[in-house]
Amino acid sequence: MSKTKFNKPKLNKFNKTLAIWLVLGIIVIFFVQFSQMPGKGTKKIVYSQFIADINAGSVKNVEIAGKNISGQYVTGDKFTTYAIENPDLWKSLEEHNVEAKGKPETSVWQQLLVGTLPFLLFIGFLWFFVYRQMQAGGRQAFSFGKSRAKMIKEDRPKTTFKDVAGIDEAKEELQEIVEFLKTPKKFQKLGGKLPKGVLLMGHPGTGKTLLAKAVAGEAKCAFFSISGSDFVEMFVGVGASRVRDLFEQGKKNSPCLIFIDEIDAVGRQRFAGLGGGHDEREQTLNALLVEMDGFNTKEGIILVAATNRPDVLDPALLRPGRFDRTIMVEMPDIKGRMGILKVHTKNLVLGKDVALNVVARGTPGMSGADLENLCNEAAIVASRKNKKKIGMIDFEEARDKVMMGIERKSLVISDEEKKIIAYHEAGHTLVQYYLPDADPIHKVSIIPRGRALGLTHILPEKDKYIESKSHYMSNLVSLMGGRAAEILVFNNTYTGAANDIKIATELARQMVCEWGMSEELGPLSFGRRHNQVFLGRDITEEREYSEDTAKKIDIEVRKLVENAYKQAEDTIKKKRDKLEKIVKELLEKEVIDRKDVEAILEGKRGKGTKKKAKKRENSKRTTSNKLK
């Protein structure tokens, strides 16, 4: 991908050459200075001592350079001194047979050059490296206010809308934006105006940034990309200056698209601080609001922004005239997941047994990024086995790793603990299988994965957007199945059910307080949530009900969980023989799947008959009536 960075320091080659010459110059000057310094063992004497030594006949030879005199004693010792005006010096040297020779005197300019040049070179050398350090990886120290946006060139490898799948509605909206930029007259001839901003909202990994890249690949215009965090600096006013510079660059390259990723870093609701609301982030946001609208309207500039925290954005940023369009980028459904898998597997070598529709059906709740990671993990699994093609079993293994965690094969578990884990998971499995309105079991394992010692993995057969009370009641009963089996078999309780109890308690409280599923308290909501602006809109819950109501809520929550436990206990007692069969299979195989569970509980290996399926359905109806 070819990208051009703005504010890139120029003359880098010249700077490197200059640095080399500076270093060489300093080395040469110091070498000259060092050569002119008195050598080791040279004695520095006063001029009167020098005259006395001549008269005593102890001087062998001298060298005179202006007023600098150096020489050697008869003993071999060296000396140096500084002469004064003495016209009789040469006569005295001749009288005492001292060998003397003269040396040209250095000029004042030479002395000045030799004396000051090292300091000048050192200052230049220091300035050069301090300046380079302050550039902070290519951004000049004196250009804080310049935008850090990257301009995407047209000759770069393009991501197009063909590379985007699973979010068709969002793609159609952005395709229209591209058409606005390509043929603006088509829309303006009826008096309409180009939209100024498009805000992409959605969960992490749903493809917001990929959509922006696709727009860059499709649009035949300039495209600037920047992150929201690039605006904010420790220096006040820098972010606002960068916003103005960014839109100035956009104006010069109009029509253009500007993409700001993670805009919540700079677009949080104002008045969230202590200093009267005039901090750096707010000044940056104010500048962004003015540039998008107000007095400095820029025609031909469309701003595309992405965030997964729309709840913290300032309302002024979201109004029409700034972000005219808000596009929700949702989690993909089964059709969308199928399309995403096709995109991410087009460069993979797949075996004939790979059924992408089965993979898509078995990955509900996964985002586009999760599915990309799943495909990559499947390729890694196949490569580890030295396979030439990726098989369906590799996708299964990769899915288990992504959803349930990696197998902790190195963890040593005693036979007694393994038996407790097996009964716990068998309790979940048995209860889940016979529950009405419950999702089917995908896999049961007593091999530790991630932070869990055992797992009962439940996989919905289809995407769900609303849930019923009966479904949540089934979930509560299933969660209590492990603890019920432990107490029934071992007459003891263990810490392995801690997470089940926590999830069941939270679910029961939500049923009572948020979804109005309590017959005693009725369709009321308890515990209003407040968005604390002072704390950056962190969500906290405030209790606005009486102590009597709080006591009733606790009683209802306890009742739901205890009823669920009683239902799980009754099911396990009635199907105790089935529980033992599941435990035996788990201890032998350690991992069993849906077909194994059906074979055990239906009493026949393979597919159950219609008669047994009908029997199971009748059993579910009976349990459903008890739950109600």
Long-range contacts (C-beta under 8 A, 24 or more apart in sequence): 1-156, 1-157, 2-153, 2-155, 2-156, 3-150, 3-151, 3-152, 3-153, 3-156, 4-150, 4-151, 4-153, 5-138, 5-150, 6-146, 6-147, 6-148, 6-149, 6-150, 6-151, 6-249, 7-139, 7-140, 7-143, 7-146, 7-147, 7-148, 8-138, 9-135, 9-138, 9-140, 15-128, 15-132, 18-128, 19-125, 19-128, 19-129, 22-121, 22-124, 22-125, 22-128, 23-125, 25-117, 25-121, 26-118, 26-121, 26-122, 26-125, 29-114, 29-117, 29-118, 29-121, 30-118, 32-114, 33-114, 33-118, 36-114, 38-70, 38-78, 38-80, 39-78, 41-77, 41-78, 42-70, 42-78, 42-79, 42-80, 43-77, 43-78, 43-79, 43-80, 44-79, 44-80, 44-81, 45-79, 45-80, 45-81, 46-81, 47-81, 47-82, 47-83, 47-84, 49-81, 50-79, 50-81, 51-86, 51-92, 53-79, 54-92, 54-93, 54-96, 54-98, 55-92, 55-96, 57-96, 59-96, 59-98, 60-98, 60-99, 61-98, 61-99, 61-100, 61-101, 62-93, 62-98, 62-99, 62-100, 62-101, 63-100, 63-101, 63-102, 63-103, 64-100, 64-101, 64-102, 64-103, 65-102, 65-103, 65-104, 65-105, 65-106, 66-105, 66-106, 71-98, 144-233, 144-235, 144-238, 144-241, 145-237, 145-238, 145-241, 145-242, 145-244, 145-245, 146-241, 146-242, 146-245, 147-224, 147-226, 147-242, 147-243, 147-245, 147-246, 147-249, 148-226, 148-230, 148-242, 149-224, 149-225, 149-226, 149-230, 149-246, 149-249, 149-258, 150-224, 150-225, 150-226, 151-222, 151-223, 151-224, 151-249, 151-253, 152-216, 152-222, 152-223, 152-224, 152-225, 154-220, 158-216, 158-217, 158-218, 159-210, 159-213, 159-214, 159-216, 159-217, 160-214, 160-217, 160-218, 161-214, 161-217, 161-218, 163-210, 163-214, 163-343, 164-207, 164-210, 164-211, 164-214, 164-343, 165-336, 165-339, 165-340, 165-342, 165-343, 165-368, 166-207, 166-332, 166-333, 166-335, 166-336, 166-337, 166-339, 166-340, 166-368, 167-206, 167-207, 167-211, 167-329, 167-330, 167-332, 167-336, 167-368, 168-336, 169-327, 170-200, 170-207, 170-211, 170-327, 170-328, 170-329, 171-211, 171-214, 173-198, 173-325, 173-327, 174-198, 174-211, 174-214, 174-215, 174-304, 174-327, 175-218, 177-215, 177-257, 177-302, 177-304, 177-325, 178-215, 178-218, 178-219, 180-302, 181-219, 181-220, 181-221, 181-255, 181-257, 181-302, 182-219, 182-220, 182-221, 184-255, 184-300, 194-299, 194-300, 194-302, 195-302, 195-324, 195-325, 196-292, 196-293, 196-301, 196-302, 196-303, 196-321, 196-322, 196-323, 196-324, 197-292, 197-302, 197-303, 197-304, 197-305, 197-322, 197-323, 197-324, 197-325, 198-302, 198-303, 198-304, 198-305, 198-323, 198-324, 198-325, 198-326, 198-327, 199-263, 199-305, 199-306, 199-307, 199-310, 199-318, 199-323, 199-325, 199-326, 199-327, 200-304, 200-305, 200-306, 200-307, 200-327, 200-329, 201-306, 201-307, 201-308, 201-310, 201-326, 201-327, 201-328, 201-329, 202-308, 202-328, 202-329, 202-330, 202-331, 203-308, 203-329, 203-331, 203-367, 204-308, 204-367, 204-369, 205-367, 205-368, 205-369, 205-370, 206-329, 206-330, 206-331, 206-332, 206-367, 206-368, 206-369, 207-329, 207-367, 207-368, 207-369, 208-261, 208-306, 208-307, 208-308, 208-329, 209-261, 209-306, 210-368, 211-329, 212-259, 212-261, 212-304, 212-306, 215-257, 215-259, 215-304, 216-257, 216-259, 219-257, 221-253, 221-255, 221-256, 221-257, 222-250, 222-253, 222-255, 222-256, 222-257, 223-256, 223-257, 223-258, 223-259, 224-249, 224-250, 224-253, 224-256, 224-257, 224-258, 224-259, 225-259, 225-261, 226-258, 226-259, 226-260, 226-261, 227-260, 227-261, 227-262, 227-265, 228-260, 228-261, 228-262, 228-263, 228-264, 228-265, 228-266, 228-267, 228-305, 229-262, 229-265, 229-266, 231-265, 231-266, 231-284, 232-265, 232-266, 232-280, 232-281, 232-284, 233-280, 234-280, 235-280, 236-279, 236-280, 236-283, 237-280, 237-283, 238-280, 239-266, 239-280, 239-281, 239-283, 239-284, 239-287, 240-283, 240-284, 240-286, 240-287, 241-287, 242-284, 243-284, 243-287, 243-288, 243-291, 244-287, 244-291, 247-291, 247-296, 247-298, 247-301, 250-298, 250-301, 251-298, 251-301, 254-298, 254-299, 254-300, 254-301, 255-300, 255-301, 255-302, 256-300, 256-301, 256-302, 257-302, 257-303, 257-304, 258-301, 258-302, 258-303, 258-304, 259-303, 259-304, 259-305, 259-306, 260-303, 260-304, 260-305, 260-306, 261-305, 261-306, 262-306, 262-307, 263-305, 263-306, 263-307, 263-313, 263-317, 264-307, 264-308, 264-309, 264-310, 264-312, 264-313, 267-305, 267-307, 267-313, 267-314, 267-317, 268-312, 268-313, 268-314, 268-536, 268-537, 269-312, 269-313, 269-314, 269-315, 269-533, 269-537, 270-314, 271-533, 272-533, 272-534, 272-535, 272-536, 272-537, 285-314, 285-317, 288-317, 289-316, 289-317, 289-322, 292-321, 292-322, 293-321, 293-322, 311-531, 311-537, 312-536, 312-537, 331-365, 331-366, 331-367, 332-366, 332-367, 332-368, 332-371, 333-463, 334-360, 334-361, 334-364, 334-462, 334-463, 337-363, 337-366, 337-371, 340-368, 340-371, 340-372, 341-371, 341-375, 344-371, 344-372, 344-375, 344-376, 345-375, 348-375, 348-378, 348-379, 348-390, 349-388, 349-389, 349-390, 350-389, 350-390, 351-389, 351-390, 351-391, 351-392, 353-391, 353-392, 354-390, 354-391, 354-392, 354-395, 355-392, 358-392, 359-395, 359-399, 361-461, 361-462, 362-399, 362-442, 362-459, 363-399, 364-459, 364-460, 364-462, 364-463, 370-402, 373-402, 374-398, 374-399, 374-402, 377-401, 377-402, 400-443, 400-449, 400-457, 403-457, 404-443, 404-445, 404-449, 404-450, 404-452, 404-455, 404-457, 405-449, 405-450, 405-451, 405-452, 406-449, 406-450, 407-447, 407-448, 407-449, 408-447, 408-448, 408-449, 408-450, 409-447, 411-448, 413-448, 413-453, 417-453, 418-446, 418-587, 419-583, 419-587, 420-486, 420-490, 420-494, 420-496, 421-446, 421-453, 421-454, 421-496, 422-446, 422-454, 422-583, 422-586, 422-587, 423-485, 423-486, 423-489, 423-490, 423-579, 423-583, 424-454, 424-482, 424-483, 424-485, 424-486, 424-494, 424-496, 424-497, 425-454, 425-455, 425-456, 425-482, 425-586, 426-485, 426-579, 426-582, 426-583, 426-586, 427-481, 427-482, 427-483, 427-484, 427-485, 427-486, 427-568, 427-572, 427-579, 428-456, 428-478, 428-479, 428-481, 428-482, 428-485, 429-456, 429-481, 429-582, 429-597, 430-481, 430-485, 430-571, 430-572, 430-575, 430-578, 430-579, 430-582, 430-601, 431-477, 431-478, 431-480, 431-481, 431-484, 431-568, 431-571, 431-572, 432-456, 432-458, 432-478, 432-481, 433-597, 433-601, 434-571, 434-575, 434-616, 434-619, 434-620, 434-623, 435-474, 435-477, 435-478, 435-571, 435-620, 435-623, 436-470, 436-474, 436-620, 436-621, 436-623, 436-624, 436-627, 437-468, 437-470, 437-471, 437-474, 437-624, 438-471, 438-474, 438-475, 438-478, 440-594, 441-594, 441-597, 442-593, 442-594, 443-591, 443-592, 443-593, 443-594, 444-582, 444-586, 444-591, 444-592, 444-593, 444-597, 445-590, 445-591, 445-592, 446-586, 446-587, 446-590, 446-591, 447-590, 447-591, 452-499, 453-496, 454-496, 456-482, 469-511, 469-515, 469-517, 470-624, 470-627, 470-628, 472-507, 472-511, 472-517, 473-560, 473-564, 473-627, 474-627, 475-507, 476-504, 476-507, 476-508, 476-560, 476-561, 476-564, 477-564, 477-567, 477-568, 477-571, 477-627, 478-568, 479-503, 479-504, 479-507, 479-564, 480-504, 480-561, 480-564, 480-565, 480-567, 480-568, 480-569, 481-568, 481-571, 481-572, 483-565, 483-568, 484-565, 484-568, 484-569, 484-572, 485-572, 485-579, 487-569, 488-569, 488-572, 488-573, 488-576, 504-561, 504-564, 505-557, 505-561, 508-556, 508-557, 508-560, 508-561, 509-553, 509-557, 511-560, 512-553, 512-556, 512-557, 512-560, 513-553, 518-556, 518-560, 520-552, 520-555, 520-556, 521-549, 521-552, 521-553, 521-556, 526-553, 567-623, 567-626, 567-627, 571-623
